[in-house]
Amino acid sequence: MAGYRELKVWRLAMELAEEVYKLCAEFPRHEVYGLTSQLQRAAVSIPSNVAEGQARNSSKEFGHFLGIARGSLAELETQIMLAQRLDYLTAEKASPALEKAEEIGKMLKGLQKSIATD
């Protein structure tokens, strides 16, 4: 298997993390240690777990880390929706991130499924 940098899902997850950081820059200052921090950590966790899992020595371990990435993705989506409810993000600003998250979710699930059959 190619290195993690060659994986489309890793590249998209990196783009999503970058997008999240830009969105968070517009949040109220009092959220810096709250929702902002949570969003950024969840976003960074996704490509990080893809990379760490791919660097492991087995498909089983890779699958485990992909599962963690999927959990972080669900956490991120939930936090983006909460930011909308709190009026920190408009639907227009949140939509591209949520769409990218949905695509990444499908890719993670597919990759998990494909390595489970190896």
C-alpha positions as CSV (number, residue, x, y, z in Angstrom):
1,M,0.0,0.0,0.0
2,A,1.2,3.5,-0.7
3,G,2.2,5.9,2.0
4,Y,-0.5,7.9,3.8
5,R,0.3,11.0,1.9
6,E,-0.8,9.2,-1.3
7,L,-4.3,8.4,0.2
8,K,-7.0,10.7,-1.1
9,V,-8.9,10.4,2.1
10,W,-5.8,11.8,4.0
11,R,-5.5,14.7,1.6
12,L,-9.2,15.6,1.9
13,A,-9.0,15.3,5.7
14,M,-6.1,17.7,5.7
15,E,-8.1,20.1,3.6
16,L,-11.0,19.8,6.1
17,A,-8.8,20.4,9.1
18,E,-7.5,23.6,7.4
19,E,-11.0,24.7,6.6
20,V,-12.1,24.1,10.3
21,Y,-9.2,26.3,11.5
22,K,-10.3,29.1,9.2
23,L,-13.9,28.8,10.4
24,C,-12.9,28.9,14.0
25,A,-11.0,32.1,13.5
26,E,-14.4,33.8,13.3
27,F,-15.7,32.4,16.5
28,P,-16.2,34.5,19.6
29,R,-13.0,35.0,21.7
30,H,-14.6,33.3,24.8
31,E,-14.8,30.0,22.8
32,V,-11.1,29.7,22.3
33,Y,-10.8,27.0,25.1
34,G,-14.2,25.6,24.4
35,L,-15.8,24.8,21.1
36,T,-12.9,26.2,19.0
37,S,-10.4,23.9,20.7
38,Q,-12.7,20.9,20.4
39,L,-13.4,21.5,16.7
40,Q,-9.7,21.9,16.0
41,R,-8.7,18.8,17.9
42,A,-11.3,16.6,16.2
43,A,-10.4,18.0,12.8
44,V,-6.7,17.3,13.3
45,S,-7.4,13.8,14.7
46,I,-8.9,12.6,11.4
47,P,-5.9,12.8,9.1
48,S,-3.6,12.0,12.1
49,N,-5.3,8.7,12.7
50,V,-5.3,7.8,9.0
51,A,-1.6,8.5,8.9
52,E,-0.8,6.6,12.1
53,G,-2.9,3.7,11.1
54,Q,-1.4,3.4,7.7
55,A,2.1,3.5,9.2
56,R,1.3,0.5,11.4
57,N,2.3,-3.0,10.5
58,S,-1.0,-4.6,9.9
59,S,-4.4,-4.2,8.2
60,K,-6.1,-4.9,11.5
61,E,-4.3,-2.0,13.2
62,F,-5.0,0.3,10.2
63,G,-8.7,-0.6,10.4
64,H,-8.7,0.3,14.1
65,F,-7.2,3.7,13.4
66,L,-9.7,4.3,10.6
67,G,-12.4,3.6,13.1
68,I,-11.0,6.2,15.4
69,A,-10.8,8.7,12.5
70,R,-14.5,8.0,11.8
71,G,-15.4,8.7,15.4
72,S,-13.5,12.0,15.3
73,L,-15.3,12.8,12.1
74,A,-18.7,12.3,13.7
75,E,-17.5,14.4,16.6
76,L,-16.5,17.2,14.2
77,E,-19.8,17.1,12.3
78,T,-21.7,17.4,15.6
79,Q,-19.6,20.3,16.8
80,I,-20.1,22.1,13.4
81,M,-23.8,21.7,13.8
82,L,-23.6,23.0,17.4
83,A,-21.7,26.0,16.2
84,Q,-24.5,26.7,13.7
85,R,-27.1,26.4,16.5
86,L,-25.1,28.9,18.6
87,D,-25.0,31.3,15.6
88,Y,-21.2,31.1,15.3
89,L,-21.5,29.7,11.8
90,T,-24.1,30.3,9.1
91,A,-25.4,27.4,7.1
92,E,-23.6,28.8,4.1
93,K,-20.3,28.7,5.9
94,A,-20.8,25.3,7.5
95,S,-22.1,23.6,4.4
96,P,-18.8,23.1,2.5
97,A,-17.2,21.6,5.6
98,L,-20.1,19.3,6.3
99,E,-20.2,18.2,2.7
100,K,-16.5,17.4,2.7
101,A,-16.9,15.6,6.0
102,E,-19.7,13.4,4.5
103,E,-17.4,12.5,1.6
104,I,-14.5,11.7,3.9
105,G,-16.9,9.5,6.0
106,K,-17.8,7.5,2.9
107,M,-14.1,7.1,2.0
108,L,-13.1,6.0,5.4
109,K,-15.9,3.4,5.5
110,G,-14.9,2.1,2.1
111,L,-11.2,2.0,3.0
112,Q,-12.0,0.2,6.2
113,K,-14.1,-2.3,4.3
114,S,-11.4,-2.9,1.7
115,I,-8.6,-3.6,4.1
116,A,-10.8,-5.9,6.1
117,T,-11.0,-8.2,3.1
118,D,-7.2,-8.2,2.5
